[in-house]
Amino acid sequence: DGVKWPLDYLDRCYIPGDPDSTEDDVLYVQVGNGGPDHSYWGSPEAMTMPRPAYHIDASKPGCDVSMETAAAFAAGYMAFKDRDPTYAAGLLAKAKQLWKFAVAHPGLYSSSVTEAAGFYRSYNFTDEMCWGSMWLYKATGDDQYVTEARKWFDVTPDWGMSWDDKIVGCQLLMYNLTGDAAAKTAIEGTFNSWFPGGGIDYTPKGLAWRLQWGSLRYSSNMAMAALMAAQSGINVDAYRHWAMCQIHYALGDTGFSYVIGYGDQGYPLRPHHRSSSCPSAPAPCGSTMMMSKAPNPHTLYGALVGGPDGSDGYTDARDNYVNNEVACDYNAGFQTAIAGLLHLCLTNQHPEQSGDATCPYSSS
């Protein structure tokens, strides 16, 4: 159900047109306006302001979000093809149609939906064109998809995987599915740039620190990618060791856990999260709760907050949205990396079981 629920949401957002054409396709990509939504502090069920829905179509394209949605449908097809073939077939059909829509109508969604530009501006669509195409290739084996992916494949080191950057994801898929030497070289180039000495800053306690806003998002996502690269046989010991150190930092091995509800040396009590900060109804909630220094009344178990600054500094304040916000894309790669490390434990391949587990990680 945890996988099906967001797929059902995306399914309702997409209205395919004529299967032989993409001119009538419609994909809804945003609900609400960033300004009013961010100004509201309260539980979501109590929101009463207008929340308009925005879409892309052939005249207002957005191949970045179209390909991202096609990738989700293709991945969902593979997850459900054995347990619910009818549901899976519907996902695959929509993935194929959305892929055609994206190829036929390139463009940045945030240029078509200007209301998105202030908060979630897309800066490139080449990575999504490759990403969506590779997921369709993985789901179908149809060469037209990998042919399209190669047109957009990027060998440059990935700046940092996030909702707007899937370069390393496409590098991994390309190598896993084709065995291309260029893809392997690209993966190695990405992690050469992320490892100590490669150009990215590190905090004193060993976090690969890409950016102030959501620093743990980038390190966790890249840890996930490193574990996947190691699973494919690339620099296995080093990549697993580095990934473990990044995830263990988030879990609190250096003295503070950034995962809400986890850890015996402290974890965030005041995350920038509206519904968990509101007391149970009928008690009121509003801007006073956002500024309150009291812990959130509800514990948002398992949520990863944004993370520390470049000196390992962190303030657990509800109005500190830069370091203390939570988000779906903060947890996505983090939880996948946790699953990867658990798999290594269960198969006796975890760095701590092999004796190669010193953190902070050093490549020397």
Long-range contacts (C-beta under 8 A, 24 or more apart in sequence): 3-76, 3-79, 3-80, 4-76, 4-80, 4-87, 6-72, 7-72, 7-73, 7-76, 7-91, 10-69, 10-72, 10-73, 11-73, 11-90, 11-91, 11-94, 13-69, 14-69, 14-94, 14-98, 16-94, 16-97, 16-98, 19-97, 22-58, 22-97, 22-100, 22-101, 22-104, 22-105, 23-58, 24-57, 24-58, 25-57, 25-58, 25-97, 25-98, 25-101, 26-55, 26-56, 26-57, 27-55, 27-56, 27-57, 27-62, 27-65, 27-66, 27-69, 27-98, 27-101, 28-53, 28-54, 28-55, 29-54, 29-55, 29-56, 29-62, 29-65, 29-109, 29-113, 29-116, 30-54, 30-113, 30-115, 30-116, 30-120, 33-115, 34-115, 34-116, 34-118, 34-119, 35-118, 38-119, 40-274, 41-274, 41-277, 41-285, 41-286, 41-287, 41-289, 41-290, 42-274, 42-278, 42-285, 42-286, 43-274, 43-275, 43-278, 43-281, 43-285, 44-274, 44-275, 46-285, 54-113, 54-115, 54-116, 55-113, 56-109, 56-112, 56-113, 58-101, 58-104, 58-105, 60-107, 60-112, 60-113, 61-105, 61-106, 61-107, 61-109, 61-112, 62-107, 62-108, 62-109, 62-110, 62-111, 62-112, 62-113, 62-122, 63-101, 63-102, 63-103, 63-105, 63-106, 63-107, 63-109, 63-125, 63-128, 63-129, 64-108, 64-109, 64-122, 64-124, 64-125, 64-128, 65-109, 65-122, 65-128, 66-98, 66-99, 66-101, 66-102, 66-105, 66-109, 66-132, 67-98, 67-99, 67-102, 67-125, 67-128, 67-129, 67-131, 67-132, 67-133, 68-128, 68-131, 68-132, 68-166, 69-98, 70-94, 70-95, 70-96, 70-98, 70-99, 70-102, 70-132, 70-135, 70-136, 71-95, 71-128, 71-131, 71-132, 71-135, 71-136, 73-98, 74-132, 74-135, 74-136, 74-138, 74-139, 74-140, 75-135, 75-139, 77-139, 78-138, 78-139, 92-139, 92-140, 95-135, 95-136, 95-139, 96-136, 96-140, 98-132, 99-132, 99-133, 99-136, 99-145, 102-128, 102-129, 102-132, 103-129, 103-148, 120-163, 120-164, 122-164, 123-164, 124-164, 126-152, 126-154, 127-152, 127-154, 127-165, 127-166, 127-167, 127-169, 127-170, 128-166, 130-154, 130-166, 130-170, 130-174, 131-166, 131-169, 131-170, 131-173, 134-170, 134-173, 134-174, 134-177, 135-173, 137-173, 137-177, 138-173, 138-177, 146-177, 146-178, 149-173, 149-174, 153-182, 153-183, 154-186, 155-182, 155-183, 155-185, 155-186, 155-189, 156-186, 156-189, 157-186, 157-189, 157-190, 157-192, 157-193, 157-194, 158-190, 158-193, 158-222, 158-225, 159-210, 160-210, 160-211, 160-218, 160-221, 160-222, 161-218, 161-221, 161-222, 161-224, 161-225, 161-333, 162-214, 162-217, 162-218, 162-221, 162-329, 163-329, 168-222, 168-225, 169-225, 172-225, 172-228, 172-229, 172-232, 175-232, 175-234, 176-232, 184-234, 187-229, 187-234, 188-234, 188-235, 190-225, 191-222, 191-226, 191-229, 191-235, 191-239, 191-242, 194-222, 194-226, 195-238, 195-242, 195-361, 195-363, 196-361, 196-362, 196-363, 197-363, 201-310, 202-360, 203-308, 203-310, 203-311, 203-312, 204-311, 204-312, 205-249, 205-254, 205-255, 205-312, 205-360, 206-245, 206-249, 206-254, 206-359, 206-360, 206-361, 207-246, 207-249, 207-307, 207-308, 207-312, 208-246, 209-308, 209-310, 212-309, 212-310, 212-322, 212-323, 213-306, 213-322, 214-306, 214-307, 214-325, 214-327, 214-330, 215-306, 215-307, 215-308, 215-309, 215-310, 215-323, 216-249, 216-250, 216-258, 216-304, 216-305, 216-306, 216-307, 216-308, 216-330, 216-334, 217-304, 217-306, 217-307, 217-327, 217-329, 217-330, 217-333, 217-334, 219-246, 219-249, 219-250, 219-307, 220-246, 220-247, 220-250, 220-304, 220-330, 220-333, 220-334, 220-337, 221-329, 221-332, 221-333, 221-334, 222-246, 222-333, 223-247, 223-333, 223-334, 223-337, 224-333, 224-334, 224-336, 224-337, 224-340, 225-333, 227-337, 227-340, 227-341, 227-344, 228-340, 231-340, 237-351, 237-354, 237-356, 238-363, 240-344, 240-349, 240-350, 240-351, 241-351, 241-356, 241-357, 241-361, 242-361, 243-337, 243-340, 243-341, 244-341, 244-350, 244-351, 244-352, 244-357, 244-359, 245-359, 245-360, 245-361, 246-337, 246-361, 247-334, 247-337, 247-338, 247-341, 248-359, 249-359, 250-304, 250-307, 250-334, 253-359, 254-312, 254-359, 256-314, 258-304, 258-305, 258-307, 258-308, 258-314, 259-302, 259-303, 259-304, 260-299, 260-300, 260-301, 260-302, 260-303, 260-304, 260-305, 260-326, 261-299, 261-300, 261-301, 261-302, 262-301, 262-302, 268-305, 268-316, 268-324, 269-295, 269-296, 269-316, 270-294, 270-295, 270-296, 270-316, 270-317, 270-318, 270-324, 271-296, 271-300, 271-303, 271-305, 271-318, 271-324, 271-325, 271-326, 272-305, 272-318, 272-319, 272-320, 272-321, 272-324, 272-325, 272-326, 273-300, 273-303, 273-325, 273-326, 276-300, 277-318, 289-318, 290-318, 290-319, 291-318, 291-319, 292-318, 293-317, 300-326, 302-331, 302-335, 303-330, 303-331, 304-330, 304-331, 304-334, 305-330, 306-330
